């Protein structure tokens, strides 16, 4: 029924941004159209309330949340979807949101991306991942020959790249776990507030 719903990437960004002050620009694709939804999100955090302002074109919508919690980004996402779907004037309640698996606390990658990571560890090669940053994360994995394991290089960003390189010995699951751990550390250094939520 909804024409517009926020993607997992945008939900991960909102989860990090609700813990910050500032203005953030978002460009989200609309289903069945070539026109994206472009909006600015202004956040003003106080000791007990957080004030969100959504600016789309000439429209300006505000939301104030008392005692922000770890689910504040979901409340904000429902508010944005209501604006995009034109329900703000009708006061129609938003449909209840099902928390996506990839947005659960502490999980950086969705199920498909985790499967891609397992395949990468299994075969070696390179992978470009969209994990919710401004720029994609590039991963290169080389299977070691002398004993079971991988050598990996992870790069986040182009303008000011952050890089991690390591070798992990062990079975496939150990290598995947080590790769996920490095991705989480890299994510925490790129967007520290994402893990403070």
Secondary structure, DSSP 8 states (H G I E B T S, - for coil): --S----HHHHHHHHHHTTS-EEEEEEEE-TTSS-EEEEEEEEEE-SSEEEEEEEETTEEEEEEEES--TTHHHHHHHHHHHHHTT-TTTT---------GGGSTT--S-HHHHHHHHHHHHH-EEEEE--SSSS-EEEEEEE-SSSSEEEEEEEE-STT-EEEEEEEES-HHHHHHHHHHHHHHHHHHHSGGGGT-
